Amino acid sequence: MQSIQTEVIQPLLLSMLKAFQSFAKNNGIRFLLCGGTTLGAVRHKGFIPWDDDIDLYIFQDGFDKLTEIANENPYLDEEKRYRILPPAKYPNVYPFFKIIDTKTIVYEKNLSRKYATGLWLDVFHLSYWADDIKLAKKQFRKQQFYKSMNKLMIGGNYRSTKYKLMEILAAPARLVLNMFGIDSEYCCKKILALDRYTSGEYMGNICWPESFEKEHYRSEWFSETVEVPFEDMLCPVPKDYDDILKNFYGDYMTPPPENKRVRHNPEAYYNE
């Protein structure tokens, strides 16, 4: 297989985003840029120069619609290049949607190679936290527990000696847990079950948060949207993106020092 060079990844992801935007418009699915993709749009009018992924939010109605469509026909396009992977369904071992480019294959670091998919967009469900801060933090702690369990179940393709040594212990633990019906699908469904509120004062990425404080947002910040440039596109972001980005990044308009500019550096190939 021909490897995909780093400088080609962003154009491939941009093509996928354009396909998803057209698909979402045709199917009445609202989406927003989120995380580093919003930061890139606001600060760089496109990708963060050293970034190599795209993150999106969808609302509850979009989550339901995307689930329905994926069950009927899991492709965005007639050529069947871009495929919808629903949460917790093999080969997707995460509790959120992925849109993948089937003409590529990627082996993620610290993820067993048997779960390889194509280059992807991550599509997170924008959910409600419990209004009571203690209950919300309990949601987060449970999510972190099952996230750690999931990492154990899907681990592999380790590059560091530390993780390779840990796998000696993890492999037998994984086998025992499998005997009791505990696998990646089980962990992801437990995480999805934490999304139980249909309204509230606070929202965020409950299925895969980086931290509670960073992704505990006021719901009103998502009540209106605006379009901003992203490369040669216009894409929707929350109107109150400044509040959201400050909550997550602090002084977000100041780029980090070079030693903090982290790439995922995926092991990516053309699947042809």
C-alpha distance (Angstrom), angle and dihedral (degrees) to the residues before:
residue distance angle dihedral
M1 . . .
Q2 3.78 . .
S3 3.79 113.4 .
I4 3.81 119.8 -126.0
Q5 3.77 113.5 -124.5
T6 3.81 119.1 -131.0
E7 3.80 94.1 -114.6
V8 3.83 90.9 57.5
I9 3.81 96.5 54.0
Q10 3.81 97.1 76.9
P11 3.85 94.1 52.0
L12 3.82 89.8 48.8
L13 3.81 91.1 50.5
L14 3.81 91.2 46.8
S15 3.81 90.5 54.7
M16 3.79 88.9 51.4
L17 3.80 91.5 49.5
K18 3.81 90.4 51.8
A19 3.81 90.1 51.5
F20 3.80 91.2 49.1
Q21 3.81 92.7 47.6
S22 3.81 90.8 53.2
F23 3.81 91.2 45.5
A24 3.81 92.3 48.0
K25 3.81 91.8 50.0
N26 3.81 92.1 49.4
N27 3.81 91.7 49.7
G28 3.80 99.9 40.3
I29 3.81 94.7 -113.5
R30 3.80 115.8 152.2
F31 3.77 115.7 -145.7
L32 3.80 137.3 171.8
L33 3.76 134.3 -160.5
C34 3.78 109.7 -112.0
G35 3.80 142.2 -176.4
G36 3.78 116.7 -0.7
T37 3.80 91.0 -5.0
T38 3.81 90.4 62.6
L39 3.80 89.5 45.1
G40 3.79 90.2 51.2
A41 3.80 92.0 49.6
V42 3.81 93.2 50.0
R43 3.81 99.6 39.2
H44 3.83 101.9 30.3
K45 3.82 103.6 17.4
G46 3.80 87.0 -122.4
F47 3.76 138.4 13.1
I48 3.76 120.5 -0.8
P49 3.83 96.0 -108.7
W50 3.82 93.9 -118.3
D51 3.81 96.0 38.9
D52 3.80 123.6 107.5
D53 3.79 106.1 -177.0
I54 3.82 142.0 59.5
D55 3.81 125.4 -136.5
L56 3.81 125.1 -163.3
Y57 3.81 138.0 -178.9
I58 3.79 125.9 -142.3
F59 3.80 126.8 -172.9
Q60 3.81 126.6 -125.3
D61 3.81 94.2 -90.7
G62 3.80 89.7 50.5
F63 3.79 91.4 48.5
D64 3.81 90.6 53.5
K65 3.80 92.8 45.1
L66 3.80 93.8 47.4
T67 3.80 90.4 49.2
E68 3.82 90.7 51.7
I69 3.80 93.2 47.8
A70 3.81 93.9 45.6
N71 3.80 89.9 55.0
E72 3.81 91.1 53.4
N73 3.80 101.8 37.2
P74 3.82 118.8 -8.2
Y75 3.83 97.0 -159.0
L76 3.79 131.4 95.9
D77 3.78 95.0 -155.9
E78 3.79 140.8 38.0
E79 3.81 91.0 -116.7
K80 3.83 88.4 59.5
R81 3.77 92.8 -131.8
Y82 3.81 97.3 128.5
R83 3.78 115.5 53.7
I84 3.82 131.4 -169.5
L85 3.81 114.2 -131.8
P86 3.83 110.6 -163.9
P87 3.80 119.4 -142.3
A88 3.81 118.8 -83.7
K89 3.79 94.7 6.3
Y90 3.81 119.4 117.0
P91 2.97 127.3 -72.3
N92 3.82 87.0 25.1
V93 3.80 106.3 75.4
Y94 3.81 95.4 179.5
P95 3.84 132.7 87.3
F96 3.82 93.3 -119.5
F97 3.79 137.9 63.3
K98 3.76 122.3 -86.7
I99 3.79 125.5 -164.1
I100 3.79 108.4 -154.8
D101 3.79 136.5 -166.1
T102 3.81 103.7 -128.0
K103 3.81 91.6 -160.3
T104 3.81 89.0 68.3
I105 3.79 136.6 54.3
V106 3.79 126.6 -154.5
Y107 3.80 129.8 -167.1
E108 3.79 107.9 -154.8
K109 3.77 121.6 -144.7
N110 3.84 111.8 -105.4
L111 3.82 91.9 10.5
S112 3.81 122.0 107.9
R113 3.80 109.7 -103.4
K114 3.82 90.7 -127.0
Y115 3.83 87.6 73.7
A116 3.81 94.5 56.8
T117 3.81 115.9 141.7
G118 3.79 134.1 167.9
L119 3.78 128.8 -80.9
W120 3.79 105.8 -61.9
L121 3.75 153.1 -158.7
D122 3.81 113.3 -138.3
V123 3.82 110.4 -136.7
F124 3.80 112.0 -165.8
H125 3.79 126.5 -166.9
L126 3.81 111.0 -120.0
S127 3.80 101.0 -136.4
Y128 3.79 140.8 177.4
W129 3.77 122.6 -102.8
A130 3.79 118.3 -146.6
D131 3.81 110.2 -88.4
D132 3.81 90.4 -131.1
I133 3.81 105.4 81.2
K134 3.81 92.7 -144.2
L135 3.80 91.5 53.7
A136 3.80 91.0 45.5
K137 3.80 91.5 52.8
K138 3.79 88.4 48.2
Q139 3.82 88.2 55.1
F140 3.78 88.5 52.2
R141 3.82 94.8 48.1
K142 3.81 91.5 50.7
Q143 3.79 90.4 48.3
Q144 3.81 90.6 51.6
F145 3.80 91.1 49.8
Y146 3.80 94.0 52.6
K147 3.80 91.2 40.6
S148 3.81 89.2 57.1
M149 3.80 89.8 46.7
N150 3.79 90.2 50.7
K151 3.80 91.5 51.0
L152 3.79 88.3 54.2
M153 3.81 91.7 50.7
I154 3.83 96.2 49.1
G155 3.80 100.2 33.8
G156 3.79 124.0 132.8
N157 3.80 142.7 96.2
Y158 3.79 88.5 79.2
R159 3.78 118.5 -178.3
S160 3.80 101.1 -173.7
T161 3.80 125.0 72.9
K162 3.80 90.7 -129.7
Y163 3.79 93.4 59.9
K164 3.80 92.8 42.3
L165 3.80 89.1 56.4
M166 3.82 91.2 46.9
E167 3.81 89.2 54.4
I168 3.81 89.0 65.2
L169 3.81 87.0 67.7
A170 3.80 97.0 32.5
A171 3.81 97.2 56.2
P172 3.84 96.8 63.6
A173 3.83 91.0 41.2
R174 3.79 88.7 54.1
L175 3.80 91.6 52.2
V176 3.80 92.4 50.9
L177 3.81 92.8 48.5
N178 3.81 90.5 48.8
M179 3.81 88.8 56.9
F180 3.81 87.9 61.3
G181 3.80 93.7 48.4
I182 3.79 95.0 -101.0
D183 3.79 111.6 138.4
S184 3.80 138.7 132.6
E185 3.81 93.0 -74.5
Y186 3.81 90.3 52.8
C187 3.83 92.0 50.6
C188 3.80 93.6 46.5
K189 3.80 92.6 49.3
K190 3.80 89.7 51.3
I191 3.81 88.7 54.0
L192 3.81 92.5 47.1
A193 3.83 89.6 51.5
L194 3.81 89.1 62.3
D195 3.81 88.0 69.8
R196 3.80 93.9 84.2
Y197 3.82 105.7 133.7
T198 3.80 124.4 91.2
S199 3.82 96.3 -167.9
G200 3.76 140.2 10.5
E201 3.79 147.7 132.2
Y202 3.81 95.4 -89.2
M203 3.81 134.2 52.8
G204 3.76 137.7 178.7
N205 3.78 149.0 130.3
I206 3.80 97.2 -58.1
C207 3.81 96.0 167.9
W208 3.83 97.0 59.7
P209 3.83 111.3 7.3
E210 3.79 121.2 169.6
S211 3.80 89.9 -146.6
F212 3.79 136.7 -17.5
E213 3.80 95.1 -116.8
K214 3.81 94.6 48.3
E215 3.80 95.2 50.0
H216 3.80 102.3 37.0
Y217 3.81 101.1 103.8
R218 3.78 134.3 170.2
S219 3.81 108.9 -103.6
E220 3.79 91.3 -134.1
W221 3.82 88.9 66.9
F222 3.83 88.0 71.7
S223 3.81 97.6 44.8
E224 3.83 94.3 97.4
T225 3.78 133.3 30.3
V226 3.78 137.4 -156.3
E227 3.79 132.0 -167.8
V228 3.79 120.6 -116.1
P229 3.82 132.3 -178.5
F230 3.79 116.8 -91.0
E231 3.80 109.5 179.5
D232 3.85 103.3 -58.0
M233 3.83 94.0 -18.6
L234 3.77 138.6 77.5
C235 3.79 112.9 -129.7
P236 3.82 134.0 -177.9
V237 3.80 122.6 -107.2
P238 3.81 130.4 167.0
K239 3.80 112.0 -80.5
D240 3.81 87.3 -128.0
Y241 3.81 92.6 53.9
D242 3.81 89.7 134.4
D243 3.83 91.4 64.0
I244 3.80 91.5 44.8
L245 3.80 95.1 48.6
K246 3.81 92.6 45.9
N247 3.80 89.2 50.6
F248 3.80 91.4 52.5
Y249 3.82 104.2 32.7
G250 3.79 107.6 15.8
D251 3.83 106.8 -148.6
Y252 3.78 92.1 22.1
M253 3.82 98.0 169.6
T254 3.81 91.5 65.4
P255 3.82 109.9 79.9
P256 3.81 115.9 -131.7
P257 3.82 120.4 -106.9
E258 3.79 114.2 -83.4
N259 3.81 93.8 -103.1
K260 3.84 89.0 59.7
R261 3.80 95.6 51.3
V262 3.78 98.8 106.3
R263 3.79 125.5 -166.7
H264 3.80 123.4 -166.1
N265 3.82 88.9 -139.3
P266 3.81 94.5 -160.1
E267 3.79 120.3 -157.5
A268 3.81 94.6 -119.6
Y269 3.81 133.5 175.0
Y270 3.78 139.2 174.4
N271 3.78 107.5 -102.5
E272 3.79 95.8 -142.0
